[in-house]
Amino acid sequence: MPFRFFETLVDPVAPPGRPAARLGGVPVPEEPPPRTLIGFYRHFIGQARGLFAALFFAGLLVALVDAAIPTMIGTLVSLLSTHAPDRLWDEAWPVLLGMAAIVLLGRPLALLLQNLITQQGINANVTSMIRWQSHWHVIRQGLPFFQEDFAGRIANRVMQAGPALRESVVQVVNAVWYILVYGTAALLLLADADWRLALPIAAWFLLYATLLRFIVPRMRDRSREASAQRSALTGRIVDSYTNVQTVKLFARARQEDEFAREGVLALTEAFRRQMRLVTLNGFGLATLNAAMVTGTAAMAIWLWTQGEIGIGAVATALPMAWQIANISGWVAFNVTSIFESIGVVQEAMNSIAVPPTAPDPPGAVPLRVPRGEIRFEKVRFGYGREAGVLEGFDLRIRPGERVGLVGHSGAGKSTMVNLLLGFFRPEEGRITVDGQDIAGVTQESLRGAIGVVTQDTALLHRSIRDNIRYGRPEATEAEIEAASERAAAAGFIRELRDWRGRDGYDAHVGERGVKLSGGQRQRVAIARVLLKDAPVLVLDEATSALDSEAEAAIQERLEELMAGKTVIAIAHRLSTLSRMDRLVVLERGRIAEEGTHAALLRHDGVYARLWRQQSGAFAPAAAAQ
């Protein structure tokens, strides 16, 4: 069987710029799909248009063969009524053999071709191609894109778009051919016998078109609403599962029940509204079919009794009418499925057919960091609000300098780091690295030059080795272990064992690293950044989850890591910043003061006040003891 040939006609993971299909496909586009429904379909179907053209041809063959069967029944009845039994084979053997060949060879081969194209060529490959490209576009969206939606809903849209688009196209092709071929064949064949014989079927087509005109727009809208509610429910459930620790800590299972219950009820109501149309469509079609079969039979019998047509025409008309009734029921069922799939595609477009929220600018070039000097020049940023978080912010960080950022929550420390990483763009002013405006460089090269350990450390649900190697994919086993040693993580890693029996560096850490303690997660994150060895280092509360002993151990290693690098460190625990070359104190989006730890204490300003607040916090407890 030629399975492999059809299975390799489409490359499901073809990179942008290369054709995904070997049969008349266009190159995989880098831009996201259009936001119109037709454009969205064309975007993906066009990449495998040769395969879909072959499906269209195969569907025509199958429909023609099936449409010929009622005609063959009528021909066979005519032959039986006009030939003596002992002379039938001698006089009609070519016709009999021809009909047998169509049934025994033609139909199985036509169905085989259709199935090979559909099952082997389209179903798996095109579905995976759509999922792959949808993910490719979504993962390159800016950080705000993911912050404003449920991760579960986005993932559901990416996963469901492929099968929904594929099924709607395949079913439309099959339905169109069956309706066109059967309808045309029935009208022509019956009209050829007597034009009055075609009247019931012609009337049926007119009324069926009227029914579809009423049903289709409403089915489309209700299918889209049901799909939207399905994705919303998925988002709610995934949100609860992702934050299950919080649910357990606050004993809020009943509250999550209600949260999910509201989504289930909304989906149920939307699905009920959709099913009402399905039932109405089924009843209307069943009534039309009954009238068409009865009308065709009555007309055929009346014409035969009048001597206007022969028994062969009657034998053709009745199976033809019954076949059309059966096929129309199949098409009606598929119309429901088609519009349900179209609704899923329309809803998925809300996440997939979205222009990049933070694309590289035209003509962006890779960032080069020979020295590591960073400048913020009159930067203003306020997340779109009139009152900015940063206002006229100026700061120069010299190559190799270690700078600590100090200030109350909301002072602008994390905003400054997010701007440096390109997650947001300044509303005014600019940021440069070694004289290069980061607004004109590729984001991949910008973030590749900066190593970051964040306050909220989340690990991938993969092995410890994979999480550390994320810093540098080509790293060797020895380099991974060396980074773990430097991050004081090797000790606990050797003792890890997951529920599948994988241990050490092979052990998996759970979703977002939940199977590790906060301190263990941050040590793995530090090892990852150590392995990355970027020229600029950002430590955003890098040791906040560690106890004092572990922090002291890691601080010694961070001293080695920071050597020769430009460092920006954020910490609410000021003692961790006291060894920085310079401390920059932020207040209301501006620099209130800056200097060394000792100089700022002597200055007795904002920093000294913060220091006294922290160092004096334990005085009452000490006195009590």
ZAKENU-492329 format. One record per residue (C-alpha): residue in one letter; x, y, z. Coordinates in steps of 0.1 Angstrom, whole numbers, plus 5000, padded with zeros to 4 digits. Each point is the difference from the previous one (the first is absolute). Layout:
<recs>
- rest,c1,c2,c3
- a,X,Y,Z
...
</recs>
This chain:
<recs>
- rest,c1,c2,c3
- m,5000,5000,5000
- p,5013,5035,4991
- f,4996,5013,5036
- r,5035,5015,5002
- f,4996,5020,4968
- f,4969,5018,5012
- e,5013,5004,5035
- t,5030,5019,4988
- l,4982,5025,4977
- v,4999,5026,5028
- d,5027,5009,5025
- p,4981,5008,5032
- v,5028,5020,5015
- a,5015,5018,4970
- p,5018,5032,5010
- p,4989,5034,4986
- g,5012,5007,4965
- r,4999,4963,4989
- p,4970,4983,4984
- a,4982,4976,5023
- a,4985,4980,4972
- r,5016,4982,4970
- l,4969,5005,4978
- g,4996,5036,4990
- g,5005,5015,5035
- v,5011,5035,5006
- p,5028,5008,5025
- v,4990,5002,5037
- p,4994,5037,5007
- e,5017,5017,5029
- e,4971,5024,5006
- p,4969,4989,5020
- p,4968,4989,4982
- p,4976,5027,4988
- r,4972,5010,5024
- t,4972,4992,4976
- l,4985,4965,4999
- i,5006,4995,4963
- g,5035,5013,5003
- f,5007,4978,5030
- y,4989,4969,4980
- r,5019,5011,4969
- h,5032,5005,5021
- f,5002,4964,5010
- i,4982,4982,4971
- g,5022,5019,4975
- q,5031,4983,5015
- a,4986,4966,4989
- r,4978,5010,4972
- g,5012,4972,4977
- l,4988,4974,5026
- f,4966,5017,5004
- a,4997,5002,4962
- a,5006,4962,4999
- l,4974,4996,5027
- f,4975,5020,4979
- f,5007,4977,4970
- a,4997,4968,5021
- g,4967,5013,5015
- l,4987,5005,4964
- l,5009,4965,4991
- v,4983,4985,5030
- a,4969,5021,4995
- l,4998,4991,4963
- v,5003,4963,5007
- d,4973,5002,5027
- a,4977,5020,4978
- a,5003,4974,4973
- i,4986,4972,5022
- p,4963,5010,4998
- t,5005,5003,4963
- m,5015,4965,4998
- i,4970,4987,5020
- g,4976,5015,4975
- t,5021,4986,4971
- l,5000,4966,5016
- v,4962,5000,5005
- s,4996,5011,4963
- l,5022,4972,4988
- l,4982,4974,5021
- s,4966,5012,4987
- t,5011,5001,4963
- h,5021,4968,4998
- a,4992,4964,5003
- p,5020,4983,5027
- d,5019,4977,4976
- r,5010,5029,4978
- l,5009,5027,5027
- w,5037,4992,5003
- d,5006,4995,4963
- e,4984,5033,4990
- a,5008,5022,5030
- w,5034,4986,5014
- p,5020,5032,4992
- v,4975,5022,5020
- l,4999,4974,5029
- l,5038,4998,5002
- g,5003,5037,4998
- m,4977,5005,5030
- a,5017,4972,5019
- a,5034,5016,4994
- i,4987,5033,5013
- v,4987,4984,5032
- l,5028,4975,5006
- l,5030,5021,4989
- g,4991,5036,4993
- r,4983,5009,5033
- p,5025,4982,5023
- l,5029,5017,4981
- a,4984,5034,5001
- l,4993,4996,5037
- l,5036,4988,5006
- l,5014,5031,4983
- q,4977,5023,5019
- n,5009,4983,5033
- l,5038,5001,4993
- i,4998,5037,4993
- t,4978,5007,5030
- q,5013,4976,5026
- q,5037,4997,4991
- g,5006,5034,4982
- i,4978,5025,5019
- n,4987,4988,5034
- a,5033,4997,5019
- n,5023,5022,4980
- v,4978,5031,4993
- t,4986,4999,5035
- s,5036,5000,5015
- m,5011,5026,4975
- i,4973,5024,5012
- r,5007,4993,5036
- w,5038,5005,4995
- q,4996,5032,4981
- s,4974,5014,5025
- h,5024,4992,5029
- w,5029,5016,4981
- h,4981,5033,4997
- v,4985,4999,5035
- i,5033,4993,5018
- r,5015,5031,4984
- q,4974,5023,5013
- g,5010,5026,5026
- l,4997,4994,5037
- p,4968,5021,5004
- f,4982,4976,4975
- f,5003,4972,5026
- q,4994,5022,5030
- e,4966,5009,4987
- d,4985,4965,4993
- f,4997,4966,5015
- a,5030,4978,4990
- g,4976,4971,4998
- r,4977,5018,4976
- i,5029,5010,4977
- a,5012,4964,5000
- n,4965,4987,4993
- r,4997,5023,4970
- v,5034,4989,4986
- m,4991,4963,5004
- q,4964,5002,4987
- a,5006,5022,4969
- g,5017,4973,4980
- p,4974,4972,5002
- a,4972,5025,4997
- l,5013,5016,4969
- r,5009,4966,4984
- e,4967,4984,5007
- s,4980,5030,4987
- v,5019,5000,4967
- v,4998,4963,4995
- q,4963,4998,5008
- v,4992,5030,4978
- v,5018,4983,4970
- n,4981,4968,5005
- a,4967,5017,5006
- v,5003,5023,4970
- w,5008,4971,4976
- y,4972,4978,5013
- i,4974,5028,4998
- l,5012,5013,4966
- v,5006,4966,4983
- y,4969,4982,5014
- g,4978,5030,4995
- t,5012,5007,4964
- a,4999,4963,4991
- a,4965,4995,5014
- l,4986,5030,4982
- l,5016,4992,4967
- l,4993,4963,5000
- l,4964,5003,5012
- a,4993,5030,4977
- d,5014,4979,4971
- a,4973,4974,5006
- d,4973,5027,5006
- w,5003,5035,5012
- r,4972,4996,5025
- l,5019,4972,5017
- a,5026,5026,5011
- l,4975,5024,5015
- p,4999,4985,5036
- i,5038,5001,5002
- a,5002,5035,4986
- a,4975,5012,5026
- w,5019,4982,5027
- f,5032,5018,4990
- l,4982,5034,5001
- l,4986,4993,5035
- y,5032,4985,5013
- a,5019,5032,4989
- t,4974,5021,5018
- l,5005,4979,5031
- l,5038,5003,4999
- r,4997,5037,4995
- f,4981,5003,5032
- i,5021,4975,5020
- v,5036,5007,4989
- p,5005,5035,5013
- r,4985,4992,5033
- m,5019,4967,5003
- r,5033,5019,4993
- d,4993,5026,5027
- r,4989,4975,5026
- s,5029,4976,4992
- r,5024,5029,5005
- e,4984,5009,5034
- a,5002,4963,5011
- s,5036,4998,4990
- a,5008,5032,5019
- q,4983,4987,5032
- r,5019,4967,4996
- s,5033,5018,4999
- a,4990,5022,5029
- l,4991,4969,5021
- t,5034,4984,4991
- g,5017,5032,5011
- r,4982,4999,5034
- i,5008,4964,5006
- v,5036,5003,4991
- d,5003,5031,5021
- s,4987,4981,5030
- y,5024,4970,4994
- t,5030,5023,4994
- n,4994,5017,5033
- v,4988,4969,5019
- q,5025,5007,5029
- t,4982,5034,5006
- v,4967,4982,4998
- k,5011,4975,5027
- l,5017,5026,5022
- f,4968,5021,5002
- a,4976,4970,5000
- r,4981,5014,4971
- a,4990,4969,4981
- r,4963,5010,5003
- q,5008,5035,4986
- e,5018,4983,4970
- d,4970,4978,4996
- e,4979,5031,4996
- f,5025,5016,4976
- a,5000,4968,4978
- r,4962,4996,5005
- e,4993,5034,4985
- g,5021,4991,4969
- v,4983,4966,4997
- l,4966,5017,5001
- a,5010,5026,4974
- l,5013,4973,4977
- t,4969,4979,5005
- e,4977,5028,4991
- a,5020,5009,4969
- f,5000,4963,4990
- r,4963,4998,5006
- r,4993,5029,4977
- q,5022,4984,4973
- m,4982,4966,5004
- r,4966,5016,4996
- l,5010,5010,4965
- v,5013,4965,4993
- t,4967,4985,5010
- l,4980,5025,4980
- n,5022,4994,4970
- g,4995,4962,5004
- f,4963,5003,5002
- g,4997,5023,4970
- l,5022,4978,4979
- a,4982,4968,5010
- t,4967,5017,4989
- l,5015,5011,4967
- n,5015,4966,4993
- a,4967,4982,5007
- a,4982,5023,4977
- m,5027,4997,4973
- v,5000,4961,5001
- t,4962,4998,5001
- g,4997,5026,4972
- t,5026,4983,4978
- a,4984,4966,5005
- a,4965,5013,4993
- m,5011,5019,4969
- a,5019,4969,4987
- i,4971,4976,5006
- w,4975,5025,4984
- l,5023,5005,4969
- w,5005,4962,4997
- t,4962,4994,5002
- q,4996,5026,4972
- g,5025,4982,4979
- e,5023,5030,5000
- i,5031,4982,5015
- g,5012,4965,5002
- i,5006,4978,5031
- g,5038,5008,4998
- a,4993,5037,5006
- v,4979,4991,5030
- a,5028,4977,5013
- t,5025,5029,4995
- a,4978,5028,5015
- l,4991,4982,5033
- p,5036,4991,5011
- m,5012,5034,4988
- a,4975,5018,5022
- w,5007,4977,5029
- q,5038,5005,4996
- i,4996,5038,4999
- a,4979,4998,5032
- n,5027,4979,5017
- i,5028,5022,4988
- s,4982,5032,5010
- g,4997,4985,5035
- w,5037,4993,5000
- v,5007,5035,4987
- a,4977,5015,5026
- f,5019,4982,5027
- n,5033,5012,4985
- v,4987,5036,4997
- t,4996,4999,5038
- s,5035,4987,5004
- i,5014,5024,4974
- f,4986,5031,5018
- e,5011,4987,5033
- s,5035,4997,4986
- i,4997,5034,4984
- g,4990,5014,5034
- v,5031,4985,5016
- v,5022,5015,4972
- q,4984,5034,5005
- e,5006,4999,5037
- a,5035,4988,4996
- m,5008,5029,4977
- n,4998,5023,5031
- s,5033,4986,5011
- i,5017,4988,4968
- a,4991,5027,4974
- v,5014,5028,5021
- p,5027,5024,4988
- p,5032,4997,5021
- t,4995,5021,5032
- a,5038,5007,5002
- p,5016,4993,4967
- d,5036,5008,4991
- p,5000,5033,4982
- p,5007,5001,4962
- g,5037,4997,4994
- a,5008,4988,5035
- v,5036,4989,5004
- p,5016,4976,5025
- l,5013,5017,5032
- r,5038,5000,5005
- v,5012,5003,5036
- p,5038,5004,5001
- r,5001,5021,5032
- g,4966,5000,5017
- e,4992,5036,5006
- i,4963,5008,5006
- r,4983,5034,4997
- f,4965,5011,5008
- e,4995,5034,4983
- k,4970,5021,5011
- v,4978,4969,5001
- r,4963,5003,5007
- f,4977,4971,5004
- g,4966,4995,5018
- y,4983,4969,4984
- g,4978,5024,4980
- r,4989,5021,5030
- e,5004,5037,5002
- a,5020,4998,5032
- g,5032,4981,4991
- v,5018,4974,5021
- l,5033,5015,4987
- e,5002,5037,4992
- g,5030,5015,4982
- f,5021,4971,5013
- d,5038,5004,4994
- l,5026,4974,5010
- r,5033,4989,4987
- i,5015,4966,5011
- r,5036,4997,4991
- p,5015,4968,4984
- g,5006,4975,5027
- e,4983,5021,5027
- r,4978,4983,5026
- v,4969,5021,5008
- g,4973,4993,5025
- l,4965,5015,4997
- v,4983,5010,5032
- g,4965,5014,5006
- h,4966,4993,5013
- s,4976,4977,4980
- g,4987,5019,4970
- a,5031,5023,4999
- g,5008,4987,4965
- k,5028,4974,5005
- s,4983,4971,4982
- t,4987,5023,4973
- m,5035,5012,4993
- v,5011,4964,4996
- n,4970,4991,4978
- l,5009,5029,4977
- l,5036,4989,4998
- l,4988,4965,4990
- g,4978,5015,4973
- f,4967,4986,5015
- f,4987,5036,4997
- r,5013,5030,4981
- p,5006,5035,5014
- e,4972,5025,4993
- e,5027,5026,4999
- g,5038,4999,5000
- r,5022,4971,4992
- i,5022,4972,5014
- t,5034,4991,4986
- v,5024,4972,5005
- d,5035,5008,4988
- g,4985,5030,4981
- q,4974,4978,4981
- d,4964,5011,5005
- i,4983,4967,5011
- a,4969,5012,4981
- g,5019,4991,4968
- v,5014,4966,5009
- t,4985,4966,4998
- q,4983,4989,5033
- e,5016,4966,4998
- s,5035,5015,5000
- l,4991,5025,5027
- r,4988,4973,5024
- g,5028,4977,4990
- a,5024,5026,5013
- i,4983,5003,5034
- g,4999,4973,5027
- v,4970,5003,5024
- v,4991,4984,5032
- t,4965,5012,5009
- q,4982,5003,5033
- d,4972,4976,4989
- t,5021,4970,4988
- a,4980,4976,4979
- l,5016,4969,4985
- l,4989,4980,4970
- h,4983,4966,5007
- r,5030,4982,4987
- s,5031,4985,5015
- i,5025,5019,5021
- r,5025,4996,4972
- d,4977,5015,4974
- n,4992,5029,5023
- i,5037,5008,5006
- r,5009,4994,4963
- y,4974,5026,4991
- g,5027,5026,5006
- r,5022,4985,4973
- p,4985,4972,4980
- e,5033,4988,4986
- a,5016,4996,5035
- t,5017,4968,5010
- e,4991,4978,5029
- a,5031,5011,5018
- e,4991,5037,4995
- i,4965,4994,5014
- e,5014,4983,5031
- a,5026,5028,5004
- a,4973,5026,4999
- s,4980,4981,5026
- e,5030,4998,5023
- r,5005,5038,4997
- a,4964,5006,5008
- a,5001,4977,5031
- a,4974,4978,4984
- a,5019,4968,4992
- g,4995,4986,5035
- f,4962,4999,5000
- i,4998,4991,4963
- r,5019,4967,5006
- e,4973,4991,5026
- l,4970,5008,4978
- r,4977,4972,4988
- d,4966,5005,4982
- w,4969,4978,5001
- r,5012,4981,4969
- g,5033,4990,5016
- r,5021,5025,4981
- d,5027,5014,5022
- g,5027,5027,5002
- y,5002,5021,4969
- d,4974,4978,4982
- a,4973,5007,5027
- h,4971,5022,4988
- v,4991,5030,5021
- g,4962,5003,4994
- e,4981,5028,4985
- r,5017,5033,5007
- g,5024,4980,5022
- v,4975,4994,5028
- k,5018,4968,5012
- l,5029,5021,5011
- s,5002,5025,5029
- g,5002,5037,4992
- g,5037,5000,5009
- q,5007,4969,4978
- r,4982,5016,4970
- q,5021,5031,5003
- r,5032,4981,5002
- v,4991,4982,4968
- a,4991,5033,4984
- i,5034,5014,5011
- a,5018,4970,4986
- r,4981,5006,4967
- v,5012,5036,4998
- l,5036,4990,5010
- l,5000,4977,4971
- k,4987,5027,4977
- d,5029,5022,5009
- a,4985,5032,4985
- p,5020,5033,5001
- v,4972,5017,5019
- l,4985,4985,5031
- v,4967,5010,5016
- l,4992,4986,5035
- d,4964,5008,5009
- e,4997,4988,5036
- a,5023,4971,4990
- t,5005,4988,5036
- s,4966,5009,5015
- a,4989,4964,5005
- l,5032,4989,5017
- d,5007,4997,5036
- s,5030,5020,5014
- e,5024,4971,4999
- a,4992,4991,4964
- e,5000,5036,4990
- a,5035,5005,5014
- a,5012,4969,4981
- i,4985,5012,4967
- q,5012,5036,5005
- e,5036,4988,4999
- r,4993,4983,4967
- l,4981,5031,4987
- e,5032,5020,5006
- e,5018,4977,4975
- l,4971,5002,4976
- m,4998,5038,5001
- a,5037,5004,4993
- g,5005,5018,4967
- k,4962,5005,4994
- t,4977,5029,5002
- v,4976,4992,5028
- i,4966,5014,5010
- a,4987,4986,5033
- i,4966,5006,5016
- a,4994,4989,5036
- h,4977,5011,5028
- r,5025,4985,5024
- l,5025,5028,4999
- s,5028,4980,5016
- t,5003,4980,4968
- l,5008,5032,4981
- s,5025,5015,5024
- r,5029,4987,4980
- m,4989,5016,4967
- d,5023,5026,4984
- r,4971,5025,5000
- l,4965,5001,5013
- v,4973,5019,4982
- v,4970,5010,5021
- l,4967,5004,4981
- e,4971,5020,5012
- r,4969,5007,4979
- g,5017,4991,4968
- r,5030,5022,5005
- i,5035,4996,5015
- a,4998,5013,5035
- e,5036,4994,5008
- e,5029,4978,4991
- g,5034,4989,5014
- t,5017,4972,5019
- h,4984,4984,5030
- a,5022,5019,5024
- a,4996,5033,4982
- l,4962,4998,5000
- l,5000,4992,5037
- r,5021,5031,5007
- h,4976,5020,4978
- d,4972,4990,5023
- g,4973,5002,4973
- v,4975,4976,4986
- y,5024,4970,4999
- a,5011,5006,5037
- r,4963,5001,5010
- l,4993,4967,4982
- w,5031,4984,5016
- r,4990,5010,5035
- q,4965,4986,4994
- q,5013,4967,4990
- s,5029,4997,5025
- g,4977,5012,5028
- a,4972,4976,4992
- f,5015,4972,5022
- a,5009,5023,5030
- p,4968,4994,5020
- a,5004,4962,4996
- a,5036,5002,5010
- a,4991,5021,5030
- a,4973,4975,5010
- q,5026,4972,5001
</recs>
